[in-house]
Amino acid sequence: MSRPEPDAPRPSEPPPVAANVTRLRNGGVWLSSLLAMGLLGGAGWELTDRHLEQQAEQAVADSWLGLRTCMLGPRRDRSVTPAERIRLTRLQQRHQDDADAWPARCRPLADAFDQARVQPSVHARFGDLPAARPIVDAPQDHHDDLVVLVQKLDQAELPLASPGAGDVPPPPEVPRPKLEGSNLTPIGRTGSLAEVGLWLDPQRRAGRILLRDGEGLELCQLDETWTTVTCHSAPLPPKAAAGRVRLSVTDGAVSLLRAEDGPDPGFYDGATGGLLFGTRYFGAQANAEGGLIRIVTADTDGPRGRVKHHRWVELAAGKRPRSRRLKAVPVHARTLLVGDHVYWTEKETGRDVMRGLSLREAEKKRKKKAPALPELAALPPRSRPIARCKAPGELRVLFANGLDDRHYTLVRFPLQAAPTAVKTIDLGLITGVPDMQCHGVETELSRVRMGQLTRWRCDGERCRQELTDALPQDRGGTHIALGSMGDTMAMLWQRDDDALRLRVGSPDALHSLPDQLVFDTPTEGGFEAIAIRMVGGNGRALALLQDPSMQLYALRIDADGTVTPLKK
């Protein structure tokens, strides 16, 4: 067998030039593959980044819609800025303790937004967005941050929010205050709201208000619609005005002022300031009817000295005063004037017994052998009248004995019938002094003690008691007043530097009712009250407010919650 030459090419090996070409061709394929893989990888990374950016923007759009709806509501109200909306809503919710209430319920939405806003792509597009959680936790301190979010995100071209992203409870309606401080007109000045005399006519719905500022006195007429007040000076002589003066009685035609402890005590005409009858007896009483004035008093050894005998005086226009002794009334008895009758209580064994006669009959001395007058009512010992109100056809008087824990008795006296028609209701022991108001056939007593309202509603036979849960307490910078309007009650209250608030509803629901804002806070053009007083009658309530300058203002509150300032 022959061997090939050593230098001869082998048949299975390509020529050198062909081998180089093959190697170059294979390298090009690999390079193309690498280039293709690089291009595909770059595109993939680019697509992934864009997808993440879209996800981040979608998360911002969804969480912002939910947060914005929860904090500001689904619709934009261009009449109020976001900051003002937050302030008013927060003001409305200030005194509620419900942990699920607004804005606490917005916290999960704020957390979702905060997770979305820190994504790099979101930061690159919008810059530093304020954190949402502090806005929800303390909106009064961070409402400027909410304004920034509204300005940036409401105008941004965000993706369409996912279905259901805005299905969250909105905030409460913007609680616009009912009135502004500029709506108020002062009706006068007074040194003490507690000493303001107030009388409401149960028939005509009109009323009278007596104001005192230093030594000056003003007597104001309240019209039947409770919209205007007309005042005039009550020109009492200086010696009469030097002591305490109160609105004694009025019948719509004449008003009597009682000067009690000055140098010249007695009853004065509120229109002219003239003295009608001078008396120093602390238990003197008067009434007026159709221009006829009756006064029951006593001749004593001094203002609070021993009674010598009881007396009554009749004053009529154009006639000389008629004064007669009440000989049938025992000298040690307590008297009560009701219409043209006089009633009195005498101490007997363990009780006080009430009797009564017409004034004309009481002038006559009782014969020793005459039968005893009938007992009209029996009261706890040392009972005395402390409050009264007039209703159609009768006068209702609240009697009490004791100091703090008192035994109360409600007595109803007819104005036209004979004294035998007197009716009583024993209320038992009540701590404190309740307010008394007449509403048609019902007599209402109300008292707030330790933050709880108790109301007694009495018809002709019995009283039923109504209680509330805890209410704001009238102490430590909180002023509160309540007025009955029949089935409902009005509660007006304010804490220092806070809004003046109103609740209207039944007593059993009064503690849980939401507040209506009557005035904004003093720093926002509202009203600052240093004292509040309210009285109800004829299905509405009259509120008197005193400001730090001692000016007095009046509001009418209707059963539907409407508040109307009175004009002078």
Disulfide bonds with the S-S distance in Angstrom:
Cys70-Cys106 1.89
Cys220-Cys231 2.03
Cys389-Cys438 1.81
Cys458-Cys463 1.94
